[in-house]
């Protein structure tokens, strides 16, 4: 089992920044990829970014590319999502996730955090 706990969400004005953290514990060696997804009210969960745990390869959705940065600190077993130039449409519950391969698909990930709210005011 892998446990994921998100932190760092909150309310920010448009144009501002937030950094989300995801503390990873448990059988971390079984997860080759870590990702962030988000879900706005009434919408499906959507891919944001993913990173390879070992090599650090990254993939981003087009909607956040150039504004968000995913990173990981292997010594701290933590994954980060630095979010800059935030827009009201970034408002959603953000989920940290762990899986066996880099993917944009929800179904590719085995473990999920409880989610954390990010609200961007206009």
N, C-alpha and C positions, 0 to 999 in steps of 0.2 A: 504494500500500500504506500501511496505517496500522499502527503498532506500539504495543502497549499493555503496560505493565509495572506490575503491582500491587505494593504494599508496605503494611506496617502491620498485618498480621495477627498472630495469636498466641493465647495462652491468657489468659483473663480469668474472674473469678468472676461468677456471676449478679448482676445489678444494676450491673455495671461498664460501662465504656465503652471503645471502640476507634475509631480513625479510619483508614480505608483510603484510600490514595492510588493514583491511576492516572496514570502519566506517558504522555502521548500524543505520538507523533512520526510523521513521514512526511507523507502527503497529508492533513493534518488538515482542510483546507477541504472535503474531500469528505464529511465526516461531520457531519450536522446534529444528531444526537442521540447522547448518551453514556448508557450504562446500567450497572447492576449486577444480576447474577443470582447465584444460589447453588445449590449442589447438595450435598445430604446423602447419605451412603452408602445405596445401595439406592433412592434416590429420583430423580425426574426433575429436570432443571434448572428452577428457578423464578425468576420475575421478582421483583426487589426494588424497584428505583427507576430512573427515567430522567430526563434533563434535556436541554432544548434548548440546543445550544451557543451560539447567538446570543442568544435572548431569555431563556433561563433558566427556561422553563416546566418544571414538575416533575410527575411522576406517581409514586405509591407503591402498593405492594401493601398490602392491608388489614392484613396481619400485622405490618408494620413502621411503618405510619403513626402519627405522633406520637412515635416513638422514634428513627427514623433520619432523617437529613437528607442529601440529595445536593446538591452544589454544584460549581461549576467556577471556575477561575482561568484566564482566557483568556491572560493575560500569561505564565503559567507552563506553559500547555498541560497542565493537571493537573485531574483530576476527583477529588472526595473523597466519601467516604461516612462521615459521623459516626454512630456507632452508640451509643446510650445505652440504659440499662435493659435490658441484654442478658439473654437467657433461654437456658437449655440448648438449647431447640429452634432457636435461631439458629445452632447449630453446623453448619458446612458449609464447603465450598470456595467462595470468592467470586470471581466473574469480572467483570472490566471488559469492556465491549463498546462498539462504535461502529457506527452505522448511519445511514441517510438519513432516518429519521423516528421520532418518538416512538412507541413501541409496547411492549406487554407480552409480545409473542411472541418466542420465541427466534429464529425464522426471519427476523425483520425486521432482524437485525443481521448485519453483514458481517465484522467483525473482533472477535477475542477475545484477551484476555490469557491467560497460562498458569494463572492461578488462584492464590489464596492461602488458606491454612487459617485459619479462625477457630474456636476451641474455647471454649465457655462451660461452666464447671464449676458444678455445683449445690452 
